[in-house]
Every structure is written in structure tokens, then in C-alpha cells.
């Protein structure tokens, strides 16, 4: 049983192969090899999704699989059935599951273990690993490399930030600055872990709560939606805390060579000004298309042995 639950679970060389494959899928003119022919994948999204759900559904179909879609009100989980029993039923009938809950990552591990089937984490509370693959692939496709880049992440230390940090920690000589509102940064233990891993390859991680103190020459300015799916802010005045982290033309002017990235959906006027998101330096829309490339690459990797039974 091989799934894609956390970037921590995947060997660095294999992870880089997945990123590399993701970056080439969008330029591949020929039809995809039907590596998933005869397989049936469940696509269970308990939370809203436009890009990730469409990407994995489309990727699975183009790889030859059939899919069964589940929304938030479709499963007996709503009537009290356990995750364990749900997982057993999935494993009896499906060859794999793409799952988004915004709940604990451990819930996905329970489903995978109970069903004995590969589960793709399409977003959990702690980590959004498929987004991390997408982001690294978008950088690779644009710059031709990930090693040596300087990345400024602006906003909440959420599951997207976690995935971005984890995947960039596997590359060499990368500088990552997380500019986060005070009280909304990355978990201290996770940040320490990223720094420890990055030290092995010359990659460094810095967190600041003041955007004006950022002293790097950024290649990428990356932001994300302030109101993350499935979460609530502890303070009623949270918008005042986030306002200094709004990415507008003046912010981008500080890094005139940087491109702009955003995991989308965007709320113009909150985390980003429309002229930045839709401007010439934005690669956010190519980044969004890379969701499909990363979905293809992840599914191909899971089923890389075409004779492998997922159950």
C-alpha cells in the first residue's frame, strides 16, 4: 500500500522525480499512458475545492481510471459510522482514495490502514502536500531550477506554508522567509525541524512578524488566502493583524525581479491587490494549472508498478 499523505513519507529522490514529472505534464502533447486503466478511485472532498478536486478527477480519468465522487453529505460518517469502518468499506471496493477534510491528518491514516488502500492527502489541517508538489513544480518550470531560489512567503503559517517549507527543505541553498502576523506563524517545533533538515543542504528558514524587516533578494513572493478553508481565527480583530501583510504593488516593488505566486482562491483586496494577482509578474494562474500536472505525477507514482494491486 503506497499513498501520498505527507511529504515526510516520501524519499527525497522520489519526491524530486514527482516534482520533475509534474513540471513536464503541461507541455506533453501526447495522451497519457493509461496507467490506471481498470482501477476505480474514490474522490472524497468534505471541504470546498475547485482546483484540487478538478485536477485529481481529470488526472484520474485521463490516466484511465473510473472515479466515484463523494461530497460532504454523502457518507455514513454523517450518521456516526467510524472512520475505521468507512475505511474498510472503501478498501473493499476502491483501488485508491483522494481525500480532503481539513481535519487531522491521522484521520486519513486511519482510513488508509483500515482499508489497506492508498490515500492521497488533498488537504488536511496540518499539511497540504499536493500543493507543495505543485508549488515546487511551478518554480521548476518557471526558473528551470528550485535549488538556490529565495522565497518570501507572506501570510498565515497554515497547511500550505507547512507543505511549502517541507518541500523546499529537500532542495539545496534555498532561502525561505515566512513573514507571518504575530500569533499566526508556523509551529515552533516544525520550524525547528525545517531548519535542522535544511542545514544539511544549505537551505535556511527565517520567520519574521514584520514585513519591513525582510532583507532577502526574493525570486518569489508567495501569499495565500487569509481565511483558510476549514479554520477560524482566534481573534475577532484578526483582519487588523493581517492588514500589514497585504501584497500590493508597493510590496512587489521592493523585489522588482520576483514573480508572484498564490495557491488560490484569492480574495482581491485582502491578501493581494488585483493588479498584482493579474499582473505581468504573476505566475499564479500557471501555478493553478500545475495542480493538474502534480495530480498526474502523484497518481502515476502511486501506481508506478502497473501490475500492482492497490488492495
N, C-alpha and C positions, 0 to 999 in steps of 0.2 A: 504494500500500500504506500503510494507516494502522493503527497498533496503539496499544497503551497500555502501554509498557514502563517509562517513568519519568515522574514529574511534571515533570521538567525539559524533557521533549519537547513539552509541551502549552502553548500560548499561554494567558496568564493569563485573558483574557476567555472563552476556550473552556472553561478549567478551571472557572471560576465558573459557567458555564452548566451544566456537568455536575453540579456540586455542587447547584445550584438545582433541577435536574431530579430528582436523587436524593431531595431532601427532599420533593418533591411526590408521588412514585410511591406511597408507602404510603397516601396519602389519596385516590388515584384510584379511584373506584368502577367505572369502565367498563373493559372489556377493553382490553389494549394493542393498538396498531396492529401488525399483523403485518409489521413492517419487515424481518424476517429470513426471511420466507417463501421456501422453496426453497433455503435455504442449509444447509450441514452444518458444524457446529462440532465440533472435537475438544476434549475436556476432559481434559487430562493432568496428573495430580497424583502426583508422585513422593514427596510427603510427605503426612502425615495432614492432613485438613481436614474440618470439619463445616460451618461457616457459609459459607465462601467457595465451596467446591465445590457445596453445595446452592444457594446464591444464583445462581451463574452457570448452573448446569444448569437451574434453574427459570426464570430470566430468559430464557434462550435459547429454551426450549420455549414460553413464553408470548408471545414475540415471533415465533413461527412457525418457528423453526429446528428441524432434527433434530440430535441430538448423538451423538457417539461417545465413550464413556468409556474412558480408559486409566489403569490403576493402575501402581504402581512396578515390577511384574514383567511388564508386557505388551509392552514394546517391545524390538526387537533391539539397542537401546543396551546392554542387559544382556549381549549376546554379542559386543560390540565394534564394532558399526556406529557410524559417526561421526555427530556432530550434523549435519554438513553433509548427509550422505546421508539422514538421517532427515528433515531439513527439506525436502529435495527431494521426498520421498515425501508428506509432509503437504501441500505446496503443490500436488501433482498431483491430490489427491483431496479436500481440505478447503477451505472458504471462510474459515477462521479457526481459531485455537487459543488456548485458555485454559490457562496453563501454570504449575505450581508445582514448584519444585525445591529451594529453599533453597541452591542453588548460585549461581555467578556470574551476574550479570545479562547479561554478554556471551554466555553460552550461549544465552539467549533471542534475543539479537540475531542470532546465527549462524543459528538456526532460521528467524527471520523473513526474513533476507536470502537464505538458501538456497532457501526455499520461495516467496518472493515473496508471502507472506500475512500478514495482521495477526495479531500475537500479543499477548495480554493477559498482563501480569505479575501473576499471582495470588500471588506472593511469591517473591522471590529473596533471596540473602544480604544484599545491600546495601540493598534498599528494598522496601517493601510498598505500592505506590502506590494500589491499590484500597482498602486500609484507610484511607489518608489521605483519599480522597474520602468514604468512609463516615463518618469522624470529623468532618470539616468539615460534612457534611450533617446529622449528628446534632446538632451545635451550632446550625446554622442553624435546624433545625426546632424545637429547644427554646427558643432565645433570640430567634429572629427575626432574628438577625444573627451574623456572625463578627467583623466589624470591631469593635475596641475591647475584645474579651474578654481576660481574664487566665487563662492556662492553666498549671497546675502538673503536670508530668509526673514521676512517681516510679518509678524503677527503671532497668533497663539501657538504655543507648543503642543499641538494636537497630534492626532494619529498620522496625519500627512507629514508633519515635521519629524515625527519619530521615524517613519519609513525613509524619508529623505536623508536623515542623519545616518541611519543604519546602512543604506546602500552606498552613500558616499564614503563611509568609513572603510569600504573594501577597495577603494582606489588610492593611488599614490599622490602625495603632495597636493592634496586638495585643502583649501581653506574654507571653512563653513562658519558663518556668523549668524546666530539666531538672535534677532532683535525682537524681543517679546515684551508686552506690557508686564509690569511688576505683578506677580501673583498668577501669571498665565504662562510661565515658562515651562521648559522641559523638566521632567522628574530628575532630581539631582542624581540619583543612582544611575539612571540611564545616561545622563550627560557624562558622568564619570566613566561609564562603560565605553561610550563612544570615544572619549579621549584616550582611554587605555588601548583600545583597538587601533585607533588612528595613529598612535605613536609608533606602531610597528612599521608604518609605511609613510611616515612624514606628513600625515593628514592631521590637521588641528581643528578643534571645535572651540568656539567662543560664544558665550551668551552675554548679552547686554540688555538693559531695560531702557536705554536711551539711544535712539537712532542717530543722534548727533555725534555720538562717540565712535561710530563705526569708522575705522581707519583703513580698510582694505580697498584695493582697486578691484571692484567687483566685475566679474564676467556675466553674472546672472543676478537679477533682483527678482525674488520669488515671494509672492504673497498668496494668501488663501482667505476664504470667506471667514468673516468674524464669527458668524453664528454657525458653528459646526453641526452637521446632521446628528441628531440624537443626543445633544448635550445642552445643558443650561448653565448660565453664568451665575456665580455665587453672589454677585453684587448687582443691585438694581441700577447702579450708575456705571455699568461696565462700558458703555459706549464712550464715556469720558476718558476711561483708561485706555481705550483703543484708538481714540482720535489722533494722537501724535504719530500713529503708525500707518496712517493713510498714505498710500503711494500715489503721488501726483507728479506732474511734470517737473516741479521743482526738486522733488526727491530724485527722480531719474536723471536730472541734470547733474547731480553730484557724481554720477557714474556714467559718463557720456558714451562709453563703449559697451555698456551692459545691455543684454537683452532682458526682456520682461517675461516671467512665467507665472502662471496661475493654474491651480488644479481644477477650477470651475466646479460649481456655478459661481458666477461673480455677482456681486451687488455693487454696481457702479454708484459712486458717491460714498460708500462705506470704506472698504479696504483698498479700493483703487478708483482712480478717476477714469472716466470713459475714454478720454484722449490717450491715456497710457495703454489701457487694455486693447483698444482698437488701433493703436498707433503702429508706425513702421517698425518699431523696435520690439514689438510684442510677438512672441512665438507661442502664445497661449493656445492658439487655435490649432497649430501643428502639434503641440503637446497633447491637445484633446484627441486629435486623430491617432496619436500614438497609443491611446488606450486600446485601440483595435490591434495594433501591432504587438503590444505586450500581451494581450489576451491570447493571440495566436501562439506566440512564443511560449507562454506558460503552459498552455494545453498541449502543444507539441512536446514540450519537455516532460510533462507528466506521462504522456503516452509515447515516449520515445522508442520503447520496445513495442512495435506494432502487434506483436503476438502476446503482449502482457494482458492478463485479465485484471480488471480493476477490482473485482470482488474476490 
